[in-house]
Amino acid sequence: MRILLSTTVLTVMLFVMAIIMLIPLYFTISNSFMTEAEIQFNYSTEGTADEYLHLKWIPDWVSLEQYKTLLFDRMQFLIMFWNSVLLVVPIVFGQAAVAVMAAFALSQFSFVGRDSLFFLYIITMLMPFQVTLVPNYLAMDWLGLLDSRLAIILPGIFSAFGVFLVRQFMIGIPRAYLEAAQMDGAGYWTIFTRIMIPMSRPGIAALTILVFIDYWNMVEQPLIFLHDAYLRPLSIYLAQINEGEFGLAFAAAVLYMLPMLFVFLYAENDLIEGIQLSGVKG
Amino acid sequence: MEVVEHSQMKRKRTVKVAAAIFFGLLLVVTFFSNTFQQITLPKVKTVTPSFQELTFIIEGEGTLLHQNIVPVYDASGWKVEQIDVEVGDYVEKGQVLIKLDASTAHNALLDEKSRLKQQQLRLEQLQENYKLTAQTGDESTLRNAQIEMESLKLDIEIQERKIRTMQEKNESQATVAAPIDGVVTEVNATLGTSSNPGQPAVQMADLSQGLMWELTVDAELASNLEIGEEVSLYINGNTGQTVQATLEKIEDAGNMNSESGGSAGGEAANSPVSGKQLTFAVYESDLKGGERVGIKWEKKSGRANLTIPKDVVHTDNQGKYVYVVEEKKGPLGNQFTVQKRYVTLGKTDASKQVIQNGLLGEEQVVTESSEPLNEGERVRW
């Protein structure tokens, strides 16, 4: 009885919290079907008695105007969308490849300085982007990569977080697998491709999703490294949404959200498993 | 366990399909994005207003005319016997232009002379009669004879005067002479017929007064000219020969036609009402008049004004306006819309239009568009 009661209370609490979390998402989606004029009207405090916005739950007139404008009328939106894709996809694949190999070495081999090296990785990971910003910028300038996509892709690929995450996951794989394979005459490459990668699939999936979301949402890096407006990703647009064209923001947000949603839904189970097993919380 | 895996597989497939549709849609839309823009947005070409001088080009051709034409009349009514001059002949003052057939007048004179003779004979006879009557001595008859004689004497005096007048007339009117030194410009007399007294038999140009040429131009062009300006006209097409001329008069063309063949800026010839007639005087001794002359006179306004091409100005019921492209910066790149800008117009020349008010000089003024524009419309640029 007590257990049932506590479960009910917990469920209600979670339900309330879920509602609170979902309200902004609901507003984004419902507002994306409003006309530009309706949004301008709703988000204006003029004429309201108490200077608060009175948001509407349901559009006055369901319209695809915002989507139409974004997809057919604003080339810049499409350019930015593909810019995001062109930045994120190489980072995700590159980081997965580099991280898996590094994690393999750090988790399955014993060599001198291994732990110190890993410690360095963690230190790097703990530093926020803002701290490494200036050295990063100087390095990019020195390499002549400013205003090029590589300025974002290269630091992205060689990120410490991926190594850390996958290493944590691989450390959970018993050394016995490795030894058994060695006994059967497998080389390191075979062990890596045939055993380690399949076994750390959830970890790699978690890494992929986390990295994808992280870099899909990045704002600072492109703002700093990309001066050319034609190279900038969609995340910048959403960050600057208040500077004009407010009426298109919601549809843009929905379209912006979709790739992340697809990635998440596709690999949801792997993500949860990966995070659980590696002992890392997102 | 298998059921869970199956449902997972199914969901993954659904997500895959949805993602494929989404990315496919965006790819297609991106591929056609330029095409959509082409369809939806008119393309415009623009120009920035610039500070320039206006260049007024006065162009035209015509015939050099004489300043002063003197008509020579033949009021005699006699038949023309001989024409001594042709158009273009140079004649001196007093030179015979036309000889007239005076035979009728001569016969009439002879008749009158005969009549005088008859009257004189009759007077002699009356004098004889008077002498005879004086011998017989009838007082009243004598008196009558005296009166008759006196009356006849008066008639003879009248007749003599008439003959004298006729003689003088015959002598003076037998020929038509030149009243001035000059050039014959027109001969209306025809051999064998008498001249119409209302029409000059011969027209002569007074060379001492020089030549002139009239040209009708757009009033706008004429407003930049000053009387007394020297220009050079080319003669007989483009042979390189020029002659100096002075701008003497600027008058309203009124309903005058551009007889001189003058035209400037294309419009002027068609609308002489709004035009001005320029009169150029030419003082050059070796020209006779009638030569084809022309002008191509470029005149700078002297002061640089803000100008735009002439044909970009539109009119609506609020006045004159131009379309300018305005840039709206946004996170999704810059957007360009066209806006009306009402302007106050200044002078124009053949290609440029001065803007007195309404533009600053940094605007992008639309010169061409692929479609008719409306205010606020987005354009490609």
Contacts between the chains, C-beta under 8 A, distances in Angstrom:
chain1	res1	chain2	res2	distance
A	71	B	25	7.8
A	71	B	26	7.7
A	71	B	29	4.8
A	72	B	29	6.8
A	72	B	33	7.7
A	72	B	36	4.8
A	72	B	40	7.6
A	73	B	36	7.2
A	73	B	37	7.9
A	73	B	40	6.7
A	74	B	332	4.9
A	74	B	333	7.5
A	75	B	33	4.8
A	75	B	34	7.5
A	75	B	37	6.4
A	75	B	333	7.5
A	76	B	332	4.2
A	76	B	333	3.4
A	77	B	332	5.5
A	78	B	26	6.8
A	78	B	29	6.3
A	78	B	30	4.6
A	78	B	33	5.6
A	79	B	333	7.9
A	80	B	332	7.6
A	81	B	26	6.2
A	81	B	30	8.0
A	82	B	26	7.8
A	82	B	30	6.5
A	229	B	333	6.5
A	236	B	331	7.4
A	237	B	331	4.7
A	237	B	332	6.3
A	240	B	331	4.0
A	241	B	331	6.4
A	243	B	330	6.7
A	243	B	331	5.5
A	244	B	328	7.4
A	244	B	329	7.4
A	244	B	330	4.1
A	244	B	331	6.6
A	245	B	330	5.0
A	245	B	331	6.7
A	245	B	332	6.1
A	248	B	332	7.4
A	258	B	22	5.5
A	259	B	19	7.4
A	259	B	22	7.4
A	259	B	23	7.9
A	262	B	15	5.6
A	262	B	18	6.4
A	262	B	19	4.0
A	262	B	22	7.0
A	265	B	11	7.0
A	265	B	15	4.6
A	266	B	12	5.7
A	266	B	15	4.6
A	266	B	16	6.9
A	266	B	19	7.3
A	269	B	8	6.3
